[in-house]
Amino acid sequence: MNRIVFTSLCLSIVLLVVSAFVQSFSLPKSIERGKEVYVTFCQNCHMENGEGIAGTNPPLAKSDYLKHPVNELITLVLKGQVGKVKVNGVTFDTAMLPLDYMTDEQIADALNYIRNTWGNKNPVAILPTQVKKLRN
């Protein structure tokens, strides 16, 4: 009996210590941070309201493009894009420069902000670990 109690106590202590170091991810906090990242790195081209610039830069507001797989969206930010892209039925042909100088957290936060603002709604968070995986 003492062995079971001791083992249970040790396991509980280990779980407590490990859980103290594991931070849970908060989508609302990521979206909040993402707004600042958007203003700093994305707003010049996609505008404050996410509507882009007609004929030049595609809209992010109510954008069907944001329904693409998460890995594609992350890769777009990391590597940029050259060539035609269709957003909400309109074709755009303006290059987007890579933003790979942003941190993994900044990219995840910006994408979470964009995917949950201006009529977009996606409750599935993009995590910095997903960005890191595609960066490498």
C-alpha positions in Angstrom: 0.0 0.0 0.0 2.8 2.4 0.8 4.4 1.8 -2.5 1.2 2.7 -4.3 0.8 5.9 -2.3 4.4 6.9 -2.9 4.2 6.2 -6.6 0.9 8.2 -6.8 2.5 11.1 -4.9 5.6 11.1 -7.2 3.4 11.1 -10.3 1.3 13.9 -9.0 4.4 16.0 -8.2 5.8 15.4 -11.7 2.5 16.4 -13.4 2.3 19.5 -11.3 5.9 20.6 -12.2 5.4 19.8 -15.9 2.0 21.7 -16.0 3.7 24.7 -14.5 6.0 25.0 -17.5 3.4 24.3 -20.2 1.6 27.4 -21.3 -1.9 27.1 -22.7 -2.5 28.9 -26.0 -5.2 31.5 -25.9 -6.8 32.4 -29.3 -8.3 35.6 -28.0 -4.9 36.8 -26.7 -3.3 35.8 -30.0 -5.9 37.8 -32.0 -5.3 40.8 -29.7 -1.5 40.6 -30.3 -2.2 40.0 -34.0 -3.9 43.3 -34.5 -0.6 45.1 -33.6 1.3 42.8 -35.9 -1.1 43.5 -38.7 -0.9 47.2 -38.3 2.9 47.0 -38.3 3.5 44.6 -41.2 0.3 44.1 -43.2 -1.8 47.2 -43.1 0.1 49.2 -45.7 -0.9 46.8 -48.4 -4.2 45.4 -47.2 -5.5 48.6 -45.5 -6.8 49.2 -42.1 -10.2 47.7 -42.9 -8.7 44.6 -44.6 -10.3 45.5 -47.9 -7.0 45.7 -49.8 -6.5 48.0 -52.8 -8.8 47.4 -55.7 -6.9 45.9 -58.7 -3.6 45.8 -56.7 -3.7 44.1 -53.3 -6.4 41.5 -52.5 -8.8 41.9 -49.7 -8.6 40.0 -46.4 -12.0 41.1 -45.3 -14.6 38.4 -45.9 -11.9 36.6 -48.0 -12.6 33.2 -49.5 -8.8 32.8 -49.8 -8.5 32.4 -46.0 -10.4 29.1 -46.3 -7.2 27.6 -47.9 -5.4 25.0 -45.7 -3.5 26.6 -42.8 -0.1 25.3 -44.2 -0.7 27.3 -47.4 -1.5 30.5 -45.5 1.6 30.1 -43.3 3.8 29.4 -46.4 2.4 32.4 -48.2 3.5 34.7 -45.3 6.9 33.0 -45.0 7.8 32.8 -48.7 5.6 35.5 -50.3 3.8 35.0 -53.5 4.4 35.8 -57.2 1.9 35.4 -59.9 -1.9 35.5 -60.2 -4.2 34.8 -57.2 -8.0 34.8 -57.2 -9.7 36.2 -54.1 -13.5 36.5 -53.9 -13.7 36.0 -57.7 -11.3 38.7 -58.6 -7.8 38.0 -60.0 -4.8 39.9 -58.6 -1.3 39.8 -60.0 0.8 41.7 -57.5 3.8 40.1 -55.8 3.7 39.7 -52.0 7.2 39.8 -50.5 8.2 37.2 -47.9 7.7 38.2 -44.3 10.1 35.5 -43.0 11.8 38.1 -40.7 8.7 38.0 -38.5 8.8 35.6 -35.5 6.7 32.4 -35.5 4.5 34.0 -32.8 4.0 37.2 -34.9 3.0 35.2 -38.0 0.6 33.0 -36.0 -0.9 36.0 -34.3 -1.3 38.0 -37.5 -3.0 35.1 -39.2 -5.3 34.5 -36.2 -6.2 38.2 -36.2 -6.9 38.2 -40.0 -8.9 34.9 -39.9 -11.1 36.4 -37.1 -11.7 40.0 -38.2 -13.7 41.8 -40.8 -16.4 39.1 -41.2 -13.9 36.2 -41.1 -14.4 33.6 -38.4 -12.2 30.7 -37.7 -12.1 29.3 -34.2 -9.2 27.0 -35.0 -6.0 28.7 -33.9 -2.8 28.7 -35.9 0.0 28.0 -33.4 3.6 29.3 -33.5 4.8 25.7 -33.5 3.0 25.2 -36.9 4.8 28.2 -38.3 8.1 26.9 -37.0 7.6 23.5 -38.6 7.0 25.1 -42.0 9.9 27.6 -41.6 12.4 24.8 -41.2 
